Amino acid sequence: MGTVTLGVSIAVPEPYGRFLQEQRAGFGDPAAHAIPTHVTLLPPTEADPADLPRVEEYLAEVAADFRPFTLRLKGTDTFRPLSPVVFVKLVDGKAGCTELQERIRAASGPCARELQFPYHPHVTVAHGISEEAMDRAQRELADFEAAWTIGGFALYQQGADGVWRLERKYPFGAPVAGVPRQVDLSRPPAPSH
């Protein structure tokens, strides 16, 4: 049956999420509308579909141990020349994001994995586009600022079309048994085998 590609992230709420997504599209990033605006906690990770119930239970356990915290974005930076990315900087909430991603990727859990680069929480606004367009993204969003309280994170799955779709939300402090699976009624149900 193959594998599925999963990711775990904190969604950037409206109106900021849509604004940054539209900006990303305006800079010419073809992935802008395939990737909801987010702070990554678990980068794209291959998983066996049979492991999904275990992954979901584990993520619910991680979320149950956390309490809401403030995230604040301000200004831009880049990972160039190491990686062709321009991002909005996270200036408050780094410790919470770092702790969350460490727990999610723990060697004892079903999402264990090594990272290609050291963890650095951020919101990507341009990736893999021309240098001129990345310079423009870095310049035009330099004054961007937003803040909100994080109340949980979410599991996403990448479809065959390359689009990331919400699978389930994990609110902080929720009892594990009380977190129902989110159903996306816009998609046909997956075939059962």
N, C-alpha and C positions, 0 to 999 in steps of 0.2 A: 504494500500500500504506500510505501515511501515515507517521507518525513514532512513535517509542517515547519514553517518558520515563524517563531514567536518573538515578541518583544514586550518589555514591561516599561512603562513610562508614566510620568506625571503630565497630564494634559494642561496646556496653557489655556485658561478659561477665556470666555468671550468678555469683552470685545477684542482682547489682545490676541487670542489664537488666530482668529480669522484675519485680523489686520496683518499679523506677521506672515501668515500663509499667502495673502494677496501680495504683500511686498516681495516675498520669495519668488512668486510666479512672475512678478513684474521685472525682477532681475534676470529672468530667463532660465530659472532652474526648472527643468522638466519634471522633477519629482515633487514639486511644491504641492500639488493637489492629491498626490498619492500618500502623503505622510502628514498626519495631523500634527499641529504644532505642539512640541513636547520637550520635556527634560528626560533623557534616557536613564533608566535604572538597569535594564538588561538589554544589551544590543541584540540585533538579529541573531537568533539561536535556533539551530535545527533540533527538532524533537520528534520522537515517535508518537503518532497520534494516540497510541494506547497509553502513553504516559500522561496525557492531558489531565485526567482526574487527579492524579497525584500532584501535578504542577499546580492545579487550581487550589487544592486543599492546602498545599504548602504556602502559596501566596496569601491565602486567607489567614493562615496562622501568623505570617510575618506582619500583615496589616493590623491584626488584632493587638499586637504588642506596641503599636505606635500611636502617638497622639498628634493632632494637628500642629503644624508649624508654619511660619511665615516664609514665603519666597519673595524675593525682590530682584527684578531684572533692571539693569542700568548700563547703557552704552554697549559698544561692540568691541570685538577683538577677532583674531584669526589664529588658526593653527598652521597657516602657511609659514614656511615652505614644507613642513613635515606632512601636512594633510591639506587638501584644497577645500578648506571650510572657513566661512565667516559666521560668527555667532553673536548673539546677544548674551552679555555676561550676567551671571548669577552673582549678586553681591550680598544677599542674605539667604540663608537656608542651605548653604553648602554642606554643613556638618550633618544635617538631617538627610539630605540626598545621599551623601557618602555612606552613612550608616545603613540606610535602606538598601542601597545597591550591594553593599557587602553582605547583608543578611540574605538578600535574594540569591546572590551567587555563591553562597556558602558551600564549601566542599561537601558538607553533609546533606545538602538538599538536592532536589531534582533539577535545579537550574545552574548547577556548578559549571563554571567555565572561567578560563583565563581571558584577560582583555588584551587587545593588540597594543593599546596605549594606556598610560595611567588614567584613572577615572578623573574627569574634570566636568562637573555638571554645567550645562549650557543649553541654549536654544539655537539650533542651526537655522540660519536665514539664507545661506547660499552654499552650495556644495558642487564641486566639479564643473563649474562654469568658467567662462573666460576670466582672465585676470582683471580686465577692465570692469566687468560686471561685478566681480567680487569686491574690487576697490569701491565701486559705487554703493554696494550694499553696506560695506563697512562705514562709509562716509554718511550715507543718507539715514542710517538708523543710529548714528552715534548719540543722538539725544533721546532715544527711546527709553522709557522708564515705565515699569508696572510693578505692582505688589498685590499679593493676595494670600489667603491662608490655605494651605494644602490640607485637604481632608482625606486623602487616600491616593491610590494609584490604580492603574488599569493594565490588563493583559490585552495585547493586540496580536492578530495573526495576519501575515502577508498572504494575499491571494495570488493565484496564478497570473493575474493581471498586474502584479506589482503593487497593488493598493493595500495599505494597512487598514484593517478593520477592527473595531472594538469587539472584544470577545466577552470581557467581564470586568466590572469595577470592584475594587477592594477598599472599602472605607476603613479608616483607622479606628481602632478600638471596638470594632464590631465582633460579636461572638461568631466563631467559625461556622456554626450550624445556621446562623441567621443571614448568611450572604448568598442570595439566590443567583443562579447563573443568568446572565442577561441574554435575552433572545433578540436577535436582529430580525424583525419581520420583513425587512426589505430584501432579504436573501432567501432563496429556497432552502428547505432543510437539507442537511447533508445526507446522502444515502447511507443506509445502515447495511452492514455486511454480515 
